[in-house]
Amino acid sequence: MYYNIALIGFGGVNRALADIIATDEEKFYREMGFNLRIVAVSDMFLGSVYTPEGIDLALLAALPVAQGACATLPNGKATAENEDIIKNSNADIVVEATVTDSVTGQPATSHCRWALSTGKHVSTTNKGPLAFAEKELMDLALKNNVGFEYEGVVMSGTPVLRFADKLLKGSEIHQFSGILNGTANYVLGLVEQGHTFADAITSAQKQGYAEADPSADVEGKDVMLKVIVLANRLWGANLTRDNVQCQGITGLTETMVKEAVAEGCHWKLIGKASKQEDGSVVASVSPEKLSLEHPLAGISGAVNAITFTSGMLGDVTVSGPGAGRIETAYAILSDIIAIHQRKEI
Ligand SMILES: NC(=O)c1ccc[n+]([C@@H]2O[C@H](COP(=O)([O-])OP(=O)(O)OC[C@H]3O[C@@H](n4cnc5c(N)ncnc54)[C@H](OP(=O)(O)O)[C@@H]3O)[C@@H](O)[C@H]2O)c1
């Protein structure tokens, strides 16, 4: 069997997904019982293409990163056609991987809304729709009997949402705390080794961890959105940005970081939330000085990690990559597998 896929946004993540599909087509059927056929791509920069019987993946892989390049493909156009493709194509699953807008969540929220309301499953790696419209989109998915999956938004390909949902189900999770931004963690590590914050941020940019504008990483805003997504998923907390106290690593100095190391501690940017006895949820993002016994103290470099604290198990920590185009494309694959498994239940 086939799932027809429409890719909205064709940057690092969706390109990696297309490459994986092109390379491992046989493996999907063998291991998972389905094949994937990319029928549409729509991207602000590259333009769009819709071929109902499936786009030639070799041509897609060779598409140059040039404005309007999709016009060179059969059925291609130089302009994005998001709304038409999402609403009117024969896609079963829309994969939303456009740029995150952390102020409005748009236009990705509309992309998800259009897909779900026309009966298409959605997988997104974009925090925007989750942080701003998670409940509305979940309700829409339920009403239309389709899947709305977003494993990649919190820790990329490292499973966190499904880990908590499925594997820790019933264990009474009442708190989580995590290192959810690889850039901030990488920067703190370099400062511990004697670099200035400015040099460490430049190095993170050179490594491809930090954006040209690293403010969302170092001011904690990226972590704040992830905390909101996870708390809302775990506890239906209805948190918004107004409910989360947020402080990044910009208030730390090189001296504070080095003094902590001398004391046998590490500063880490921690996003956390806990469920209170009255059912309310308290969430925050701030730097914390952790002693070496803490499960998150030893997480170094651009790695992410999260500790769930539950009534039955105490602390359970998951760590792994929190970014990367292939890693995030894997999160989309895991979403598609979850969508497939809905049908098997
Ligand atoms: N890469 C990672 O490690 C990672 C990890 C977790 C989550 N994510 C999330 O996954 C999403 C995709 O990441 P990425 O690394 O693939 O980003 P990217 O390389 O910047 O690609 C995004 C693509 O979407 C296009 N785009 C922007 N707005 C659009 C719109 N309204 N309609 C159609 N296309 C649009 C962009 O075109 P322009 O260049 O013209 O803007 C660009 O080609 C982001 O939301 C990101 O936050 C990424």
The ligand as an SDF file (V2000), in Angstrom:
LIG
                    3D

 48 52  0  0  0  0  0  0  0  0999 V2000
   16.6610   21.3470   11.1960 N   0  0  0  0  0  0  0  0  0  0  0  0
   16.4840   20.8800   12.4190 C   0  0  0  0  0  0  0  0  0  0  0  0
   17.3880   20.3490   13.0570 O   0  0  0  0  0  0  0  0  0  0  0  0
   15.1160   20.9520   13.0570 C   0  0  0  0  0  0  0  0  0  0  0  0
   14.8660   20.2570   14.2610 C   0  0  0  0  0  0  0  0  0  0  0  0
   13.5870   20.2830   14.8270 C   0  0  0  0  0  0  0  0  0  0  0  0
   12.6060   21.0660   14.2230 C   0  0  0  0  0  0  0  0  0  0  0  0
   12.8980   21.7660   13.0790 N   0  0  0  0  0  0  0  0  0  0  0  0
   11.8490   22.5760   12.4760 C   0  0  0  0  0  0  0  0  0  0  0  0
   11.4860   22.0080   11.2150 O   0  0  0  0  0  0  0  0  0  0  0  0
   11.1240   23.0570   10.3010 C   0  0  0  0  0  0  0  0  0  0  0  0
   11.9690   22.9380    9.0350 C   0  0  0  0  0  0  0  0  0  0  0  0
   13.3360   23.0150    9.3780 O   0  0  0  0  0  0  0  0  0  0  0  0
   14.4580   23.1110    8.2480 P   0  0  0  0  0  0  0  0  0  0  0  0
   15.7470   22.9510    8.9460 O   0  0  0  0  0  0  0  0  0  0  0  0
   14.1050   22.2210    7.1200 O   0  0  0  0  0  0  0  0  0  0  0  0
   14.2780   24.6380    7.7960 O   0  0  0  0  0  0  0  0  0  0  0  0
   14.8400   25.3220    6.4710 P   0  0  0  0  0  0  0  0  0  0  0  0
   16.0160   24.5710    5.9440 O   0  0  0  0  0  0  0  0  0  0  0  0
   14.9490   26.7680    6.7770 O   0  0  0  0  0  0  0  0  0  0  0  0
   13.6690   25.0720    5.4040 O   0  0  0  0  0  0  0  0  0  0  0  0
   12.4240   25.6700    5.4720 C   0  0  0  0  0  0  0  0  0  0  0  0
   11.9430   25.8680    4.0540 C   0  0  0  0  0  0  0  0  0  0  0  0
   10.5710   26.3000    4.1070 O   0  0  0  0  0  0  0  0  0  0  0  0
   10.4300   27.4010    3.2250 C   0  0  0  0  0  0  0  0  0  0  0  0
    9.3210   28.2260    3.6580 N   0  0  0  0  0  0  0  0  0  0  0  0
    9.3040   29.2480    4.5550 C   0  0  0  0  0  0  0  0  0  0  0  0
    8.0570   29.7200    4.6930 N   0  0  0  0  0  0  0  0  0  0  0  0
    7.2720   29.0080    3.8480 C   0  0  0  0  0  0  0  0  0  0  0  0
    5.9200   29.0490    3.5010 C   0  0  0  0  0  0  0  0  0  0  0  0
    5.0750   29.8880    4.0620 N   0  0  0  0  0  0  0  0  0  0  0  0
    5.4610   28.1830    2.5800 N   0  0  0  0  0  0  0  0  0  0  0  0
    6.2780   27.2950    1.9580 C   0  0  0  0  0  0  0  0  0  0  0  0
    7.6010   27.2240    2.2490 N   0  0  0  0  0  0  0  0  0  0  0  0
    8.0780   28.0600    3.1900 C   0  0  0  0  0  0  0  0  0  0  0  0
   11.7370   28.1210    3.3030 C   0  0  0  0  0  0  0  0  0  0  0  0
   11.8710   28.9960    2.2000 O   0  0  0  0  0  0  0  0  0  0  0  0
   12.6820   30.3850    2.4550 P   0  0  0  0  0  0  0  0  0  0  0  0
   14.1180   29.9630    2.5040 O   0  0  0  0  0  0  0  0  0  0  0  0
   12.3240   31.2360    1.2700 O   0  0  0  0  0  0  0  0  0  0  0  0
   12.1760   30.9370    3.7590 O   0  0  0  0  0  0  0  0  0  0  0  0
   12.7250   26.9620    3.2960 C   0  0  0  0  0  0  0  0  0  0  0  0
   13.0040   26.5240    1.9950 O   0  0  0  0  0  0  0  0  0  0  0  0
   11.3290   24.3850   11.0530 C   0  0  0  0  0  0  0  0  0  0  0  0
   10.0900   24.8060   11.5900 O   0  0  0  0  0  0  0  0  0  0  0  0
   12.2870   24.0030   12.1650 C   0  0  0  0  0  0  0  0  0  0  0  0
   12.1480   24.8210   13.3030 O   0  0  0  0  0  0  0  0  0  0  0  0
   14.1170   21.7070   12.4780 C   0  0  0  0  0  0  0  0  0  0  0  0
  1  2  1  0
  2  3  2  0
  2  4  1  0
  4  5  1  0
  4 48  2  0
  5  6  2  0
  6  7  1  0
  7  8  2  0
  8  9  1  0
  8 48  1  0
  9 10  1  0
  9 46  1  0
 10 11  1  0
 11 12  1  0
 11 44  1  0
 12 13  1  0
 13 14  1  0
 14 15  2  0
 14 16  1  0
 14 17  1  0
 17 18  1  0
 18 19  2  0
 18 20  1  0
 18 21  1  0
 21 22  1  0
 22 23  1  0
 23 24  1  0
 23 42  1  0
 24 25  1  0
 25 26  1  0
 25 36  1  0
 26 27  1  0
 26 35  1  0
 27 28  2  0
 28 29  1  0
 29 30  1  0
 29 35  2  0
 30 31  1  0
 30 32  2  0
 32 33  1  0
 33 34  2  0
 34 35  1  0
 36 37  1  0
 36 42  1  0
 37 38  1  0
 38 39  2  0
 38 40  1  0
 38 41  1  0
 42 43  1  0
 44 45  1  0
 44 46  1  0
 46 47  1  0
M  CHG  2   8   1  16  -1
M  END
$$$$
